[in-house]
Every structure is written in structure tokens, then in C-alpha cells.
Amino acid sequence: MNTAPFSIDPTLYQGRPADPKNRLSKELRTYDLLDRLGISYLRADHFPTATIEDCHDIDKLLEIEICKNLFLCNTQKTKFYLLMMPGSKKFKTAVLSRQIGSARLSFAPEEYMEKYLDITPGSVSVLGLMNDHQNQVQLLIDKSVIDHHEYIGCHPCINTSSLKIRTRDLLDIFLPAIVHPYTLIDLPWDV
């Protein structure tokens, strides 16, 4: 259980921070790309979040459900996956493994997360794919995210801010711009 104090700035901001001081370059690069692509977003700033449970109050503020983003790999650590799914869905590796034809999926080690996505644990985000220039990470999106969520919530490559982005902008503008296709999967709600 996280006993550290948790605080959220109650103000929703349109776009990037006015003052880039104390912001990491990877976060600023994320805003640069979104702005260049003309993708609008709301931003909530907060203390670091380590788990999806930490994001519940952020969900309420942004009026969305933050996506669960899981960085996975096969046993040999030769194939890597970023799974986007509703935060409230349970994840079972066997179900996903069958759908994508990969045996023995597990959470990928931190060093691969940093190597391919330039992010650290707790900051996993679909936006990190902008750093995967060699397409080493295959994006998997649960059908529920596309079918039932007009907006997605995700981190701008750091877990001290959360963004509300239109799902269609992610699919139709962001992913094509970074030349990163996705595979649609359908995970059950009751596993």
C-alpha cells in the first residue's frame, strides 16, 4: 500500500505547461509532438503515480478512465508489447497469449522499457511509442478502449502529469505520424 502523500493540482490545463522549468526533456518532447500534430489535450499535474489505483482521482478530474498500459515481453525477451486496456479490466496473460500467438508473456524488465520507450516504471504510456524509432514494441489495443472510450487518459512519458486525448486523434493522427500500427485484441471482462 502506498503511504506517501498524494496530491493533484485541481486545475485542468489546456496544452503544455507554460513554464517548462522542472520538466523532463522527454515530457517536453511529447508536448512538442502533440502540438506539431495539432492534437489538443487537457493536462492534470500531480505527484507521481505508480499504479492504476493511484489514478482514480485523476480519472475523476479528467472525467475519463485512465488506460492501463502494460509493457510485456516473451520469455526469450525478443518480442515486446505495449498493451492498452481499460483500467478497470483484469489482465490475464494466458488470454492475451492465445490471442496474439505468443506463449509465456510476462512483464518486461525495466531496462527494455527505458531502451525502447524512454520511460520508467509507473510512466508507461502509449505516447512512449514516439521514442520507439525501430518499431521494437508492438502496440496491442483492447477493443473496449476504441469502442467505449471517446477519450483516453495517459501520461506524457512521465507519471507526474496525465493527459486527456481524443481516442480518434491517437488512432488517426498520432500512431500514423510515428509510423506505429496497432493490433486490436478483445480481452474478456470476467477472467
trRosetta pair geometry for C-beta under 8 A, 3 or more apart (Angstrom, degrees):
i j d omega theta_ij theta_ji phi_ij phi_ji
2 6 7.3 63 122 -53 126 121
2 50 6.5 160 -86 38 137 124
2 51 7.4 -160 -29 17 131 116
2 54 6.6 20 29 -84 162 109
4 47 7.6 -149 128 142 115 142
5 47 7.2 111 105 -8 72 173
6 46 7.5 15 -178 178 82 109
6 47 5.5 -146 -140 60 53 126
6 49 7.9 64 -140 -94 119 74
6 54 6.6 -153 -128 -151 146 94
6 57 7.7 137 129 32 123 141
7 46 6.6 -175 98 -152 51 72
7 47 5.2 79 45 -16 73 114
8 44 6.4 -5 -166 170 107 115
8 45 7.6 146 -160 90 59 47
8 46 4.3 -21 -110 -104 70 109
8 47 7.7 -95 -68 14 49 75
8 57 5.6 -157 -13 119 147 119
8 58 6.1 -172 -113 -82 139 74
8 61 6.2 -151 151 -34 145 156
9 44 6.8 178 65 -169 86 67
9 45 4.4 21 22 69 131 92
9 46 6.5 -133 10 -73 74 56
10 61 6.9 -144 -140 -124 54 124
11 45 8.0 3 68 30 87 98
12 42 5.0 -6 180 -175 111 118
12 43 7.2 141 -166 66 61 42
12 44 6.0 -37 -110 -79 69 81
12 61 6.7 172 -71 160 100 97
12 62 7.1 135 -113 -99 120 61
13 17 7.2 33 138 -95 164 53
13 42 6.9 140 72 -165 43 62
13 43 4.5 -32 68 64 99 97
13 44 7.5 164 20 -78 83 31
13 45 7.3 34 3 -18 128 100
14 40 7.3 -23 -164 -167 92 100
14 41 8.0 143 -157 85 50 44
14 42 6.2 -40 -98 -106 52 66
14 43 7.7 168 -93 16 5 87
15 31 7.4 86 -179 -153 71 110
15 35 7.2 63 -146 -89 107 104
15 40 7.3 -61 -70 -145 83 68
15 41 6.8 109 -90 62 39 76
15 43 6.9 -62 82 -5 16 119
16 20 7.8 -5 159 -83 115 91
16 28 7.6 66 -152 -132 128 63
16 31 3.8 83 -98 -166 116 144
16 35 6.7 -35 -25 -53 124 128
16 43 7.4 86 -103 -25 21 155
17 20 6.1 136 85 -86 109 47
17 23 6.0 177 42 -60 145 145
17 31 7.7 -105 16 -72 72 164
17 43 7.5 -106 -58 110 69 159
17 45 7.7 68 -90 -73 111 132
19 22 7.9 31 122 33 101 94
20 23 4.9 -89 -166 40 62 125
20 28 5.7 46 -145 -100 122 127
23 27 5.0 -112 179 80 98 129
23 28 5.5 110 119 -54 120 96
24 27 4.7 96 63 4 82 103
24 28 7.2 -155 96 -3 44 87
24 157 7.7 -120 88 107 122 103
24 158 5.6 141 36 -71 129 147
25 28 5.5 -56 -146 41 37 111
25 29 6.1 43 154 -24 69 103
26 29 5.6 -47 -144 33 33 115
26 30 6.7 42 152 -25 60 100
26 118 5.3 -167 -120 137 137 119
26 119 7.4 179 152 -82 151 66
26 131 7.4 -11 -140 -67 109 138
26 157 4.5 -116 141 126 107 140
26 158 6.6 131 86 -44 104 102
27 30 5.6 -51 -158 27 34 116
27 31 6.9 29 149 -12 65 101
27 156 5.0 76 -144 114 77 109
27 157 5.7 -156 -84 69 54 97
27 158 4.6 -41 -72 10 114 128
27 161 6.9 96 -148 31 128 130
28 31 5.7 -52 -151 37 38 109
28 32 6.3 45 148 -25 67 103
29 32 5.3 -49 -146 33 35 118
29 33 6.5 33 156 -18 65 102
29 130 7.4 -180 131 114 106 135
29 157 7.6 -7 66 33 96 157
30 33 6.1 -56 -153 35 29 107
30 34 6.4 24 154 -13 64 109
30 127 5.3 49 -139 160 119 133
30 130 6.8 156 -107 39 69 150
30 156 4.1 162 101 -171 152 92
30 157 5.0 -173 -52 6 135 114
31 34 5.8 -57 -143 41 33 110
31 35 6.0 32 158 -18 67 110
31 156 6.5 24 -50 -160 78 146
32 35 6.0 -62 -148 40 24 109
32 36 6.2 25 156 -20 63 110
33 36 5.7 -55 -144 36 30 112
33 37 6.2 20 159 -11 65 111
33 130 5.6 -119 -28 -137 177 153
33 174 7.9 78 138 -133 112 88
33 177 7.6 149 -177 120 103 137
33 178 7.8 29 -170 -68 142 108
34 37 5.9 -64 -147 44 27 106
34 39 4.5 -87 -161 67 79 109
34 41 6.1 -26 174 -3 148 130
34 127 8.0 -28 -57 -130 112 124
34 165 7.7 -108 -133 -108 129 128
34 174 7.5 -10 -104 -99 73 110
35 38 7.6 37 -180 -72 32 29
35 39 7.7 -87 -63 49 21 70
37 173 5.3 125 170 157 121 115
37 174 6.4 96 139 -88 170 61
37 177 5.5 -73 -104 -58 127 169
38 173 7.4 -108 67 -160 85 151
39 165 6.4 15 165 -145 118 111
39 166 7.7 -145 -157 40 90 93
39 169 4.7 126 -132 171 103 132
39 170 8.0 85 -142 -68 143 51
39 173 5.8 172 -74 97 108 142
39 174 6.3 24 -65 -62 158 99
40 166 7.6 46 65 -5 83 109
40 169 7.7 -137 40 -92 62 167
41 163 4.6 -5 176 -168 133 111
41 164 6.1 155 -163 69 73 52
41 165 4.8 -25 -105 -85 105 80
42 62 6.4 160 94 -133 122 90
42 163 6.9 146 75 -157 48 58
42 164 4.3 -1 53 46 100 111
43 156 7.6 -12 -120 -23 113 133
43 161 5.6 -11 -168 -173 104 117
43 162 7.3 151 -153 78 55 42
43 163 5.5 -24 -98 -100 71 73
43 164 7.8 -144 -65 16 30 76
44 58 5.6 164 94 -146 147 92
44 61 5.3 102 -112 107 148 133
44 62 5.7 -105 -19 -60 132 101
44 161 6.7 156 81 -158 47 63
44 162 5.0 -10 58 57 99 92
44 163 7.9 -168 21 -77 71 28
44 164 7.8 63 -11 -21 99 99
45 160 6.6 10 -158 147 75 79
45 161 5.1 -29 -103 -101 62 85
46 49 6.6 33 102 -39 126 103
46 58 6.1 -87 -20 -85 158 114
46 160 6.4 -160 73 -166 55 50
46 161 7.1 145 25 -96 73 33
46 162 6.9 7 17 -2 120 101
47 160 6.8 -41 -159 -128 18 84
48 122 6.4 36 177 146 104 142
48 159 5.0 64 -150 100 74 104
48 160 5.5 -40 -78 -77 62 80
49 54 3.7 170 -149 110 90 129
49 55 5.5 74 -172 -66 156 77
49 58 7.1 -61 -62 -13 153 144
49 122 6.4 173 98 -174 54 99
49 155 7.9 -155 54 -78 111 125
49 159 4.9 -129 51 175 72 111
49 162 7.7 20 13 -57 143 115
50 54 5.8 100 39 -16 59 150
50 121 7.5 26 -151 132 82 92
50 122 4.3 -54 -126 -111 53 122
50 159 7.1 94 -77 142 38 161
51 54 5.0 114 57 -4 69 98
51 55 7.7 -131 104 -6 50 88
51 122 7.5 -51 -44 -117 41 84
52 55 5.6 -56 -161 28 43 117
52 66 6.6 -175 -144 92 79 115
52 68 5.2 -20 -87 -99 141 92
52 87 4.7 172 -165 -153 125 103
53 56 6.4 -15 -170 -24 45 109
54 58 7.9 31 127 0 68 118
55 58 4.7 -62 -160 47 66 118
55 59 5.8 82 139 -35 85 92
55 66 4.1 -58 152 29 146 158
55 87 6.7 -114 78 -132 130 156
55 153 7.4 148 179 119 132 137
55 162 6.9 120 -137 -91 106 153
56 59 5.5 -45 -153 24 32 118
56 60 6.9 30 152 -17 62 101
57 60 5.6 -48 -153 32 39 113
57 61 6.5 39 150 -19 66 104
58 61 5.6 -53 -148 37 35 112
58 62 6.1 17 159 -2 69 111
58 66 6.2 43 93 -52 113 132
58 153 7.1 143 128 179 107 146
58 162 4.9 79 177 26 138 157
59 62 6.4 -72 -146 50 23 96
59 63 7.9 84 161 -91 55 7
59 64 6.0 -116 -149 80 67 56
59 65 5.6 20 -140 -114 122 40
59 66 5.4 -103 -78 -12 91 89
59 87 7.4 -121 -83 48 135 155
59 153 6.7 -141 -103 12 66 167
60 63 7.2 20 -174 -77 30 47
62 66 7.8 89 53 -66 139 83
62 151 7.8 -144 152 124 106 139
62 153 5.6 113 99 -102 156 125
62 162 6.5 -98 -42 112 147 117
62 164 4.4 176 -167 -64 116 123
63 164 7.7 36 57 -119 73 151
64 149 7.3 71 -158 -157 96 106
64 151 4.9 -90 -105 95 130 113
64 152 7.1 120 178 -165 140 12
64 153 4.6 151 100 -41 131 112
64 164 5.5 165 -12 -122 144 105
65 86 5.9 11 123 -153 140 87
65 87 5.3 -153 169 27 95 108
65 88 6.6 -59 -158 -12 138 103
65 149 6.6 -100 49 -111 102 124
65 153 6.8 -156 99 17 28 118
66 87 5.1 57 78 -53 72 144
66 153 3.9 -76 -105 90 61 126
66 154 7.3 138 -155 -74 79 38
66 162 6.5 -59 -106 -152 119 138
67 84 5.0 -5 173 -161 139 91
67 85 6.7 133 -165 62 86 27
67 86 6.8 -73 -121 -106 63 27
67 87 6.2 -158 -139 -48 14 84
67 126 7.3 14 83 -18 149 115
67 145 6.2 36 -112 -118 120 125
67 149 7.9 129 -73 133 98 173
67 152 5.2 -2 -29 -163 124 104
67 153 6.2 172 1 62 73 65
67 154 5.9 -14 42 -75 111 89
68 83 7.7 -11 110 109 88 92
68 84 7.4 144 76 -155 54 41
68 85 5.1 -27 62 69 103 83
68 86 6.8 23 10 104 99 24
68 87 4.7 136 -42 -106 88 53
68 89 7.0 -129 24 55 136 86
68 91 7.1 -141 125 -43 147 126
69 82 6.3 -8 -170 -175 93 95
69 83 7.1 158 -154 80 42 53
69 84 5.7 -9 -101 -98 75 69
69 124 4.3 -164 106 120 110 99
69 125 5.6 153 30 -96 174 29
69 126 6.3 -137 -112 -38 130 69
69 154 6.7 69 -40 -128 138 102
70 82 7.3 158 78 -157 45 46
70 83 4.4 -11 56 56 97 106
70 85 7.5 -3 5 18 109 108
70 91 6.4 103 -39 -133 159 167
70 107 7.0 -94 -172 -109 96 86
70 124 7.0 70 -100 124 15 158
71 80 7.2 -9 -173 -172 84 101
71 81 7.5 160 -156 84 40 52
71 82 5.8 -15 -102 -103 66 73
71 107 6.8 64 81 -159 70 72
71 108 4.8 -80 134 40 93 114
71 112 7.5 172 157 97 125 101
71 113 5.1 73 132 -98 170 103
71 117 7.2 -113 -108 3 135 150
71 124 5.2 -138 -28 -123 106 136
71 137 7.7 -47 -138 -137 90 131
72 80 7.1 153 85 -159 49 54
72 81 4.4 -18 66 63 99 101
72 82 7.7 173 22 -84 77 24
72 83 6.1 34 -1 -11 122 113
72 93 7.7 161 -137 -120 136 101
72 96 7.8 62 78 117 179 149
72 105 5.0 13 177 -177 128 110
72 106 6.7 156 -152 81 81 24
72 107 6.2 -67 -105 -107 61 36
72 108 5.8 135 -172 -27 9 93
73 77 5.2 29 153 -117 144 58
73 78 7.9 126 -173 34 104 33
73 79 6.4 150 -154 84 67 54
73 80 4.9 -25 -96 -102 90 66
73 81 7.0 176 -80 17 38 77
73 105 7.1 156 79 -149 25 68
73 106 6.5 -30 63 64 72 72
73 107 7.8 26 20 143 82 18
73 108 3.9 93 -16 -92 111 96
73 109 7.7 -34 20 9 144 69
73 112 6.7 40 -58 87 143 166
74 77 6.9 -144 72 -53 66 22
74 78 6.2 -35 60 48 118 75
74 79 4.6 48 -3 50 116 100
74 102 5.4 -109 -90 -176 109 115
74 103 7.2 63 -145 70 102 57
74 104 6.4 75 -161 84 67 84
74 105 6.4 -51 -96 -97 50 59
75 103 7.3 -26 -6 104 115 85
75 104 4.4 10 -44 110 111 133
75 106 7.1 74 -88 6 59 114
76 79 7.7 57 66 10 97 80
77 80 7.9 25 -161 -68 58 89
77 108 7.2 116 -126 -135 88 88
77 109 7.3 -5 -118 13 132 109
77 112 7.0 -149 -161 -64 107 148
79 102 6.4 -126 90 -126 146 140
79 138 7.1 -8 -176 5 94 121
80 108 5.8 37 -129 -90 98 153
80 112 6.2 -161 -102 158 139 132
80 116 6.3 154 97 12 164 172
80 136 5.8 32 42 139 125 85
80 137 4.6 -57 106 -106 109 72
80 138 7.0 152 89 16 54 73
81 100 7.4 52 -100 151 151 175
81 102 7.8 -178 -35 47 138 162
81 105 7.2 -31 34 -138 135 126
81 137 6.7 143 -110 -166 13 74
81 138 5.1 -30 -107 68 72 89
81 139 7.7 140 -161 -100 65 15
81 140 5.5 13 -173 -6 113 118
82 117 7.5 110 -79 -83 133 141
82 124 7.2 -174 -139 -178 101 108
82 126 6.7 143 138 -103 135 60
82 128 7.5 -179 -111 69 152 110
82 129 6.7 -128 32 -68 159 105
82 137 5.2 47 -19 162 103 122
82 138 7.4 -175 23 85 70 40
82 139 5.3 -24 66 -109 101 64
82 140 6.9 176 83 26 46 73
83 91 7.5 112 112 -128 148 131
83 96 6.8 -32 -106 -134 147 150
83 140 4.7 -20 -106 73 70 111
83 141 8.0 166 -157 -84 49 28
83 142 7.4 54 -178 -36 89 93
83 185 7.8 -38 -135 40 98 143
84 126 5.6 8 -74 -66 132 119
84 139 7.2 8 -3 -170 108 92
84 140 7.1 180 24 91 67 57
84 141 4.8 -8 61 -115 110 72
84 142 6.5 -133 100 13 63 81
84 145 5.6 20 128 -59 105 169
84 152 7.5 -8 -173 -145 133 142
85 89 5.1 -89 153 61 116 132
85 91 6.7 143 57 -83 155 102
85 141 7.9 166 -71 -160 55 43
85 142 3.9 65 -112 -8 80 139
85 144 7.1 52 -156 56 71 113
85 145 6.5 -124 -126 -45 29 114
85 187 6.1 -7 -126 35 136 142
86 89 4.6 94 68 -12 92 105
86 142 6.6 -93 -4 82 74 141
86 144 5.2 -55 -23 111 119 129
86 145 6.2 -168 -54 -74 71 73
86 148 7.6 -10 -75 76 132 123
86 149 7.2 174 -94 -46 95 134
89 142 6.9 -162 43 177 166 173
89 144 6.9 140 -52 51 141 155
89 187 6.1 100 165 101 143 124
89 189 6.2 -99 -120 -120 91 60
90 189 7.9 88 24 -176 87 41
90 191 5.6 -148 88 56 115 94
91 96 7.3 -1 -164 -26 86 130
91 187 7.3 -27 -114 -164 61 157
92 95 4.7 72 82 5 102 108
92 96 7.2 167 88 -4 55 87
92 187 7.9 155 39 -156 80 112
92 191 4.5 -121 -1 133 137 142
93 96 5.9 -65 -151 45 37 106
93 97 5.7 43 155 -29 73 110
93 104 7.8 23 149 -154 133 25
93 105 4.6 -162 -158 71 109 99
93 106 7.0 3 -116 -82 155 45
94 97 5.6 -52 -142 34 28 116
94 98 6.6 31 159 -20 62 103
95 98 6.2 -56 -158 31 28 109
95 99 6.8 22 150 -15 62 109
95 187 5.9 95 121 -134 131 83
95 188 6.7 -114 -151 21 151 95
95 191 5.7 -76 -38 -118 148 152
96 99 5.7 -60 -151 37 36 111
96 100 6.3 2 164 6 72 110
96 105 6.2 -52 92 37 113 159
96 140 7.4 82 -156 146 115 161
96 185 6.6 31 -130 178 80 157
96 187 6.6 -15 -74 -92 85 111
97 100 6.7 -75 -143 50 24 87
97 101 7.9 -144 169 36 56 1
97 102 5.5 -108 -142 80 71 66
97 103 5.9 67 -173 -116 126 29
97 104 7.0 85 -121 -6 144 21
97 105 5.1 -156 -79 -2 97 108
98 101 7.7 23 -173 -71 26 40
99 185 5.0 90 135 -143 149 107
99 186 7.2 -179 -124 44 144 65
99 187 7.8 -98 -14 -76 157 68
100 140 6.7 -62 -74 -101 138 137
100 183 6.9 92 -111 118 105 152
100 185 6.8 -42 -55 -94 97 127
102 105 5.9 73 108 -63 111 99
108 112 4.8 -84 163 71 120 132
108 113 6.2 143 98 -52 111 85
109 112 5.5 93 69 6 77 100
109 113 7.5 -139 107 -6 43 91
110 113 5.4 -55 -153 32 41 117
110 114 6.5 32 155 -13 72 104
110 120 7.0 21 -159 -147 106 66
110 121 5.8 -57 -109 -36 106 106
111 114 5.9 -56 -151 40 34 107
111 115 6.0 36 151 -23 67 110
112 115 5.3 -52 -138 39 35 115
112 116 5.9 8 171 2 70 112
113 116 6.9 -66 -136 47 17 90
113 117 5.6 -43 -172 43 57 115
113 119 5.8 -77 161 77 97 79
113 120 6.8 109 114 -118 124 24
113 121 6.8 95 79 -61 167 63
113 124 6.8 -75 -146 -91 125 96
114 117 7.3 -67 -99 60 13 72
114 118 6.4 43 -161 -116 52 30
114 119 6.9 -138 -94 60 50 33
114 120 6.4 26 -80 -84 97 66
116 131 7.2 122 145 107 42 96
116 132 5.1 25 173 -106 87 96
116 136 4.9 -116 -124 75 125 125
116 137 5.3 123 150 -37 140 114
117 124 7.5 39 117 -129 161 69
117 128 3.5 35 -175 155 109 123
117 129 6.8 -31 -120 -71 95 38
117 131 5.4 105 -161 68 32 118
117 132 6.0 -13 -87 -54 62 100
117 137 6.6 21 -62 -19 102 160
117 157 7.8 -166 154 -126 89 95
118 128 6.5 -172 58 -151 71 92
118 131 4.0 -121 14 -164 115 169
118 157 6.6 3 102 -159 93 128
119 123 4.5 -146 -171 100 104 108
119 124 6.0 135 117 -94 141 43
119 125 6.5 178 -109 26 160 86
119 128 4.4 -60 -22 -108 132 139
119 131 7.7 165 -24 36 84 145
119 155 8.0 117 -141 94 132 124
119 157 5.3 -127 -91 -153 102 72
119 158 7.7 -148 -131 -70 87 45
120 123 5.3 57 58 25 66 121
121 124 7.2 -8 -133 -33 39 98
122 159 4.5 -63 136 -22 92 164
123 128 7.6 111 127 -66 91 128
123 155 5.2 -125 -155 110 66 155
123 157 6.2 41 162 174 120 34
123 158 5.3 -29 -131 -123 133 23
123 159 4.3 -119 -85 -34 74 91
124 128 6.8 -72 -151 4 48 148
124 155 7.6 94 69 40 29 124
125 128 5.1 121 67 -17 75 95
125 154 4.4 116 -148 174 102 106
125 155 4.3 -129 -64 59 136 80
125 156 7.1 -97 114 -70 172 10
125 157 6.0 -116 49 -72 130 43
126 129 6.0 -24 -180 -1 54 115
126 139 6.9 64 -135 -133 94 124
126 152 7.5 9 24 130 141 151
126 154 5.5 -71 30 -125 91 162
126 170 6.7 38 115 -159 146 129
126 174 8.0 79 130 121 110 142
127 130 6.1 -15 175 -3 61 112
127 154 5.8 150 -11 122 104 131
127 155 7.1 -133 38 89 121 54
127 156 5.9 -47 95 -128 163 44
127 157 5.7 -105 102 -45 109 82
127 163 7.7 65 -41 38 147 139
127 174 7.7 -69 -107 -170 71 142
128 131 5.8 -46 -176 28 63 111
128 132 7.3 65 132 -24 73 101
128 157 5.4 128 -85 -105 78 87
129 132 5.0 -49 -152 26 56 119
129 137 6.5 -130 -111 79 87 122
129 139 6.3 -10 -90 -68 150 121
129 175 7.6 8 97 -114 146 74
129 178 5.9 122 119 116 95 151
129 180 4.9 90 158 -148 132 174
130 178 5.1 -112 -108 -106 61 143
131 157 7.6 96 -20 -117 129 136
132 135 6.1 88 138 -92 103 28
132 136 5.7 -129 -159 38 105 81
132 137 5.0 -88 -124 27 158 106
132 178 7.9 72 59 160 81 124
132 180 6.9 79 77 -101 114 130
135 138 7.9 53 174 -80 84 57
135 179 7.3 -78 -65 114 120 91
135 180 6.4 179 -109 -111 93 76
138 183 6.4 14 166 2 109 119
139 175 7.3 -114 53 -125 164 122
139 180 6.0 77 -10 155 131 107
139 181 7.2 -169 48 105 107 41
139 182 4.1 -60 99 -110 112 86
139 183 7.0 158 91 19 59 70
140 182 6.9 154 -98 -168 16 86
140 183 5.2 -28 -108 70 68 96
140 185 5.1 15 -175 -7 105 127
141 145 5.4 -101 -177 57 96 134
141 146 6.3 77 137 -36 126 107
141 182 5.0 26 -5 166 112 139
141 183 7.4 161 22 76 70 43
141 184 5.9 -36 72 -108 88 57
141 185 7.0 158 74 24 35 79
142 145 5.2 102 70 -9 79 99
142 185 5.7 -47 -100 78 52 87
142 186 6.9 105 -157 -111 69 28
142 187 5.1 -51 -122 20 118 104
143 146 6.0 -65 -159 43 42 104
143 147 5.6 24 155 -10 78 119
143 184 5.7 67 -80 -179 80 103
143 185 6.8 -126 -25 89 83 36
143 186 4.5 5 3 -97 131 81
144 147 5.8 -63 -128 49 29 103
144 148 5.3 -24 -172 25 69 120
144 149 7.4 62 140 -13 67 104
144 186 8.0 113 -26 -136 79 63
144 187 7.6 -68 2 55 117 84
145 148 7.4 -64 -110 52 8 80
145 149 5.3 -43 -161 33 49 130
145 152 6.5 29 -169 -97 107 114
145 167 6.8 172 153 -131 82 130
146 149 7.3 -29 -62 46 9 86
146 167 6.4 164 -119 164 51 136
146 171 7.0 68 -115 -66 107 149
146 184 7.1 -44 8 -122 147 113
149 152 5.9 76 133 -78 132 67
149 167 5.5 121 104 -59 85 141
150 166 6.7 -42 157 -140 74 74
150 167 6.1 -151 176 11 22 110
151 164 5.2 11 173 -175 136 89
151 165 6.5 148 -157 74 82 31
151 166 5.8 -57 -101 -101 72 39
151 167 6.1 -150 -108 -29 15 82
152 164 7.7 167 81 -149 37 48
152 165 5.7 -22 60 65 84 86
152 167 5.2 101 -25 -89 96 79
152 170 6.1 -3 28 -19 134 154
153 162 5.5 15 -178 173 103 114
153 163 6.8 165 -150 80 55 46
153 164 5.7 -22 -96 -95 79 64
153 165 7.8 149 -96 20 29 74
154 162 7.1 165 87 -154 16 73
154 163 5.9 -24 65 56 67 93
154 165 6.9 -33 30 19 102 118
155 158 6.1 -148 169 67 115 31
155 159 5.2 -44 -119 -93 152 54
155 161 6.6 117 -146 79 71 63
155 162 5.9 -52 -88 -102 60 61
155 163 7.3 126 -128 9 13 88
156 161 5.5 -13 26 85 109 117
156 163 5.6 85 -51 -28 94 124
158 161 6.5 48 83 28 92 90
165 169 5.8 -114 172 73 95 122
165 170 5.7 97 120 -54 124 102
165 174 7.9 30 165 -34 147 146
166 169 4.2 86 72 -1 96 108
166 170 7.3 -166 94 -8 53 81
167 170 5.7 -53 -157 32 37 113
167 171 6.4 23 153 -9 70 110
168 171 5.8 -61 -143 46 34 105
168 172 5.3 1 170 6 74 121
169 172 6.6 -61 -116 53 21 90
169 173 5.0 -28 -165 31 62 122
169 174 6.4 64 139 -18 71 101
170 173 7.4 -23 -64 52 7 80
170 174 4.8 -33 -140 36 45 131
170 175 6.5 54 157 -24 62 98
171 174 7.6 28 -11 46 15 90
171 175 6.0 -12 -139 18 32 128
171 182 7.6 -79 -123 24 83 137
172 175 7.9 52 -7 42 11 95
172 176 6.9 -14 176 0 32 123
173 176 6.6 -77 -152 43 15 102
173 177 6.1 13 161 -22 59 117
174 177 5.8 -66 -151 34 24 112
174 178 6.6 -2 164 2 64 108
175 178 6.4 -67 -144 48 29 94
175 180 5.1 -103 -155 74 76 85
175 181 7.0 92 163 -105 119 24
175 182 6.2 -56 -143 -23 154 106
176 179 7.1 22 -172 -83 37 42
187 191 7.4 -63 178 -23 90 137
188 191 5.2 121 76 -54 105 94
